Amino acid sequence: MRYNDSDRAREVAERANDLMEEVVLPIERERAGGMAVSSGTVAELREAAREYDVYAPQIPEEYGGMGLSFRDSLPAFEEAGRSLLGQVAMRVDAPDEGNMHLLELAGDELQKETYLEPLVAGDIRSGFSMTEPMQGAGSDPKMIQTRAERDGDEWVIDGHKWWTTQGVEADVLIVLARTDPDAHPYEGCSLFLVPADADGVDVIRDVPHMGGGGHGISHAEIRYDNVRVPEEHLLGDLNQGFVHAQERLGPARLTHCMRYSGMAQRSLDIAKAYTSEREGFDSALSDKQSLRHRIADAETKLHMARTGIRDAADRIAAGDEARVPVSMCKVFTANVTQDAIDLAVQCCGANGIGKDLPLSDFYESVRQFRIVDGADEVHRRVIARAAFEDVPEEELEPLTRFGDPNRERSGGH
């Protein structure tokens, strides 16, 4: 399929495809199934991405990236998503990708020098510490319990977070905390840059979880006990934490969509290759009509997802917050990609659940997509709320109500 991508976007995506085919996928295939990737291999992959001129395409050049617009970066994100290693190689991997975007938007020059540039270079890692355990903020972020109080020229943070992606490995944590207890949470929370080694930061555990594969990324439970950070570690404007978080999450949801659509496409490619060679009941599996129709449906839905993602990205590029289109893309793509990968696993049978192919890692990874960055139900709530905002009541004028005969239409013909 050919989409309305710019020439620059296509050129970078083509180079990203070359990187994947010539470097990333061969390294992935050489690794034993399920084996974690070493830091040395990550460094090798990132150096290759720089050589192919596809490293951090979404980041301005002054901070170490390529300077592509958000919209032009998306096709390269899709190429990277074809392998869990591709995302790491090109420095478009979550959560650092979203955190870098947030620092670019909300950080001051000192914060960008201290944290953004090293993040882009891959010298440090980060976590976004927003979600809390039971009784705290989750799908309803207004339930936030973590607090930050000013004490002189410092902020003191107390709270309990979990599911902080990459929290175990992180060098810096972006923490959302309540700073004005009397205001509505959407207008009384702020973001803070907290060094992971600060006194009072207690990384309790890596929450056992599904997925990760060779990437091996953690999801940490963290206690913040009387953690002190200086005033200059406030990220963005005071009490505007939710505004800044939304600035991060909107684009991050679309980049997630592109990465997973790349994963889904590769899964279908593997399934087509496997079923074309594998025979059963006197013919290749790919000749079975029911299977062909299921592949056709998966390809169709994936195309619709890609088209919607680009439309939402165009709206963001035009200055629209695009909350409803982004929610539509997130919930639709999450389910489409999950179904496509599940179909690929089924097509490949025992080889689908084995670790010689990447499908089982993809399958474990994709299930979280329907929860992270907003569960399906949350996004459907956003979509439904907009759908019912302006109901055309005049459409029901012809109906007869109880006790009120519709005399205007009672005449015969």
C-alpha positions in Angstrom: 0.0 0.0 0.0 1.1 3.5 -0.7 0.1 6.2 1.8 0.3 10.0 1.7 3.7 10.1 3.2 6.2 12.8 2.2 9.2 12.0 0.0 11.5 12.5 3.1 9.4 10.1 5.2 9.6 7.4 2.4 13.3 7.9 2.1 14.0 7.4 5.8 11.6 4.5 5.9 13.4 2.8 3.0 16.7 3.2 4.9 15.1 1.9 8.0 13.9 -1.1 6.0 17.5 -1.7 4.8 18.7 -1.6 8.3 16.1 -4.1 9.4 16.8 -6.5 6.5 20.6 -6.2 6.5 21.4 -5.9 10.2 18.6 -6.2 12.7 16.7 -9.3 11.5 19.9 -11.3 10.8 21.1 -10.6 14.4 17.6 -11.5 15.8 17.6 -14.8 13.9 21.1 -15.7 15.1 20.0 -15.4 18.8 18.7 -18.4 20.6 14.9 -18.1 21.1 14.0 -16.1 24.1 17.6 -15.0 24.9 18.0 -11.5 26.3 20.0 -9.1 24.2 23.3 -7.9 25.6 24.3 -4.2 26.1 27.1 -4.8 23.6 24.6 -5.9 20.9 22.4 -2.9 21.7 25.5 -0.6 21.1 26.2 -2.5 17.9 22.6 -2.0 16.7 22.6 1.6 17.5 25.8 2.3 15.7 24.4 0.5 12.7 21.3 2.8 12.9 23.6 5.8 12.8 25.4 4.5 9.8 22.2 3.9 8.0 21.1 7.5 9.0 17.9 6.4 10.8 18.9 7.0 14.4 16.3 8.9 16.5 14.5 10.3 13.5 11.9 12.1 15.7 14.3 14.2 17.7 15.7 17.6 16.6 19.2 17.6 15.3 20.4 19.9 18.1 19.7 17.1 20.6 21.2 14.3 18.5 18.4 13.2 16.3 17.5 13.6 12.7 15.0 16.4 12.9 12.1 14.8 11.2 8.6 16.0 12.0 6.4 13.7 14.0 4.3 12.9 11.0 7.4 12.1 8.8 8.8 9.9 11.5 5.9 7.4 11.6 6.8 5.2 8.6 10.2 4.6 10.1 8.6 3.7 13.4 6.6 1.1 11.6 9.8 -0.4 10.1 11.4 -0.5 13.5 8.4 -2.3 15.0 9.1 -5.3 12.8 11.5 -6.5 15.5 11.7 -5.9 19.2 15.4 -5.1 18.5 14.6 -2.6 15.7 12.9 -0.2 18.1 16.0 -0.3 20.4 18.4 0.1 17.5 16.7 3.2 16.1 16.1 4.8 19.5 12.3 4.8 19.0 11.7 2.4 21.9 9.2 3.1 24.7 9.3 4.6 27.3 12.3 6.6 26.3 10.8 7.8 23.0 7.8 9.4 24.8 9.9 10.8 27.6 12.3 12.4 25.1 9.3 14.0 23.4 8.1 15.3 26.7 11.5 16.7 27.6 11.7 18.4 24.2 8.2 20.0 24.7 8.3 20.9 28.4 11.9 20.9 29.5 14.1 24.0 30.0 17.5 24.2 28.4 19.3 22.9 31.5 16.9 19.9 31.7 17.4 19.2 28.0 21.2 19.3 28.4 21.1 17.2 31.6 18.6 14.6 30.5 17.4 14.9 26.9 20.7 14.8 25.1 22.0 11.8 27.1 18.7 10.0 26.5 18.9 10.5 22.8 22.5 9.3 22.8 21.5 6.2 24.7 23.8 7.0 27.6 20.9 6.9 30.2 17.5 5.5 30.4 14.2 6.8 31.9 10.9 5.8 33.3 7.5 7.6 33.4 6.1 7.1 36.9 2.4 7.8 36.8 0.4 4.7 37.4 -0.3 3.7 41.1 -1.4 0.4 42.7 -5.0 -0.3 43.9 -6.7 2.8 45.4 -4.4 5.0 43.3 -4.3 6.3 39.8 -4.8 3.9 37.0 -7.3 4.1 34.1 -8.8 6.9 36.2 -5.8 9.2 36.7 -7.8 11.6 38.9 -7.4 9.0 41.7 -3.8 10.0 42.1 -2.5 9.7 45.7 1.2 10.6 45.3 1.9 14.1 46.8 4.7 16.7 46.3 5.0 19.6 48.8 7.2 22.6 48.6 9.8 23.0 51.4 11.8 26.1 50.8 13.6 25.7 47.4 12.9 22.0 47.3 10.0 19.7 46.6 9.3 16.7 48.8 7.7 13.7 47.1 5.8 11.0 48.9 3.9 8.2 47.1 3.7 4.7 45.7 3.9 4.0 42.0 4.0 0.8 40.0 4.1 -0.4 36.4 6.8 2.2 35.8 8.1 0.8 32.5 11.9 0.5 32.6 11.9 1.7 36.2 14.4 -0.8 37.4 16.9 0.2 34.7 16.1 4.0 34.7 18.6 6.7 35.6 15.9 9.3 35.8 12.2 9.0 36.6 9.5 11.5 35.5 7.0 11.5 38.4 3.5 12.8 38.4 2.4 14.1 41.8 -0.4 16.1 43.4 0.9 19.6 44.1 -2.4 21.4 44.9 -4.7 19.2 47.0 -7.5 21.8 46.9 -7.7 21.9 43.1 -9.2 19.3 40.7 -6.4 16.8 39.9 -6.3 17.8 36.3 -5.4 21.3 37.5 -3.4 20.5 40.6 -0.7 18.0 39.6 2.9 18.5 38.4 5.7 16.5 36.8 9.2 16.2 38.4 12.5 14.9 37.2 13.7 12.5 39.9 17.2 10.9 39.7 16.7 7.2 40.3 19.5 7.2 42.9 18.0 10.0 45.0 17.5 9.4 48.7 14.1 7.9 49.3 13.6 6.3 45.9 13.0 2.6 46.6 12.6 0.4 43.6 10.8 -2.5 45.3 10.6 -5.0 42.5 10.2 -5.7 38.8 6.5 -6.6 38.7 6.4 -10.1 37.1 4.7 -9.6 33.8 3.8 -11.0 30.4 6.0 -10.0 27.5 9.4 -8.4 27.1 11.0 -11.1 25.0 14.6 -10.5 24.2 14.2 -6.8 25.0 13.7 -7.7 28.7 12.2 -4.4 29.8 11.1 -4.1 33.4 7.8 -2.7 35.0 8.8 -1.5 38.4 7.0 -0.9 41.7 8.6 2.1 43.4 8.1 3.9 46.7 8.9 7.6 47.0 9.6 8.2 50.7 10.4 11.9 51.5 12.2 12.3 48.2 13.7 15.8 47.9 14.4 17.4 44.6 15.4 21.0 43.9 12.9 23.5 42.4 14.6 23.3 39.0 13.5 19.7 38.8 9.9 20.7 38.2 9.3 19.7 34.6 7.1 22.2 32.7 4.6 24.5 34.5 3.4 24.1 38.0 0.1 22.3 38.3 0.0 21.5 34.6 1.3 18.0 34.9 -1.8 16.4 33.3 -1.6 18.9 30.4 2.1 18.0 29.8 1.3 14.3 30.2 -1.3 14.5 27.5 1.2 16.2 25.3 3.3 13.1 25.8 0.6 10.5 25.6 -1.2 11.6 22.4 1.8 11.2 20.1 3.1 8.3 22.1 -0.1 6.4 21.5 0.3 6.8 17.7 4.0 5.8 17.8 2.9 2.7 19.7 0.4 2.1 17.0 3.0 2.3 14.3 5.5 0.1 16.1 2.8 -2.6 16.6 1.5 -2.3 13.1 5.0 -3.2 11.9 5.1 -6.1 14.3 1.7 -7.3 13.0 2.8 -7.0 9.4 5.9 -9.0 10.0 3.8 -11.6 11.8 1.5 -11.9 8.8 4.5 -12.2 6.5 5.9 -15.1 8.5 2.5 -16.7 8.5 2.2 -16.4 4.7 5.7 -17.8 4.2 5.0 -20.7 6.6 1.7 -21.7 5.2 3.0 -21.5 1.6 5.6 -24.1 2.4 3.7 -26.3 4.9 1.4 -28.9 3.5 -1.5 -30.6 5.0 -4.4 -32.7 3.5 -2.9 -32.8 0.0 -2.1 -29.2 -0.5 -0.3 -26.2 0.9 -2.0 -24.6 3.9 -2.0 -21.3 1.9 -4.4 -22.9 -0.6 -7.1 -23.4 2.1 -9.8 -20.8 1.4 -10.8 -20.2 5.0 -7.2 -19.4 5.9 -6.8 -17.1 2.9 -9.9 -15.2 3.9 -8.6 -14.7 7.4 -5.3 -13.4 6.1 -7.2 -11.1 3.7 -9.3 -9.7 6.6 -6.2 -9.2 8.7 -4.5 -7.3 5.9 -7.5 -5.2 5.3 -7.9 -4.2 8.9 -4.2 -3.4 9.2 -4.4 -1.1 6.2 -7.4 0.7 7.8 -5.4 1.1 11.0 -2.4 2.6 9.2 -4.6 5.0 7.4 -6.3 6.2 10.6 -3.0 6.6 12.3 -1.7 8.9 9.6 -4.9 10.9 9.6 -4.6 11.4 13.4 -1.0 12.4 13.0 -1.9 14.9 10.3 -4.4 16.5 12.7 -1.8 16.8 15.4 0.7 18.3 13.0 -2.0 20.9 12.1 -2.3 21.9 15.8 -5.3 19.8 16.7 -5.2 17.8 20.0 -7.0 15.1 18.1 -8.0 13.2 21.3 -10.9 11.3 19.7 -9.0 10.3 16.5 -6.1 9.2 18.7 -8.4 7.2 20.9 -9.9 5.6 17.8 -6.5 4.6 16.5 -5.3 3.3 19.8 -8.2 1.0 20.5 -8.7 -0.1 16.9 -5.0 -0.8 16.2 -4.5 -2.5 19.5 -7.2 -5.1 18.7 -6.2 -5.4 15.0 -2.6 -6.1 15.8 -3.4 -8.5 18.5 -5.7 -10.4 16.2 -3.2 -10.5 13.4 -0.4 -11.8 15.6 -2.7 -14.4 17.1 -3.7 -15.5 13.6 0.0 -15.8 12.7 0.6 -18.0 15.7 -2.3 -20.2 14.8 -1.1 -20.5 11.2 2.3 -21.7 12.3 1.0 -24.2 14.8 3.8 -25.5 17.1 6.3 -23.2 15.4 4.0 -20.3 16.3 4.3 -21.0 20.0 8.0 -22.1 19.8 10.9 -19.6 20.2 12.6 -20.3 16.9 10.3 -17.7 15.3 9.6 -14.3 17.0 5.9 -14.8 17.0 5.6 -16.0 20.6 7.5 -12.9 21.8 5.3 -10.7 19.6 2.2 -12.4 21.1 3.3 -11.8 24.6 4.3 -8.2 23.8 1.1 -7.2 22.0 -1.4 -8.1 24.7 -0.2 -5.2 26.9 -1.0 -2.8 24.1 -4.7 -3.0 25.0 -3.9 -1.7 28.5 -0.8 0.6 28.4 -1.4 4.2 27.4 -5.0 3.8 28.2 -7.1 0.6 28.4 -9.5 -0.1 25.6 -12.4 0.8 27.8 -11.0 4.3 28.6 -10.6 5.1 24.9 -14.0 3.8 24.1 -15.4 6.1 26.8 -13.7 9.1 25.1 -15.1 8.1 21.7 -18.6 7.5 23.1 -18.6 10.8 25.0 -17.9 12.7 21.8 -20.4 10.6 19.8 -23.2 11.6 22.2 -22.3 15.3 22.5 -24.6 16.5 19.8 -27.4 14.0 19.3 -29.8 15.0 16.5 -33.1 14.9 18.4 -35.0 16.0 15.3 -34.5 12.6 13.8 -37.2 11.2 16.1 -39.9 13.9 15.4 -41.9 11.4 13.2 -42.3 9.0 16.1 -45.6 8.6 18.0 -45.3 9.1 21.8 -47.6 7.4 24.3 -50.7 9.5 24.9 -49.7 11.9 22.1 -51.2 10.6 18.7 -49.2 11.7 15.7 -52.2 13.4 13.9 -50.1 14.9 11.2 -49.3 11.4 9.8 -52.6 9.8 10.5 -54.2 10.5 7.2 -54.5 7.6 4.7 -53.1 7.4 1.2 
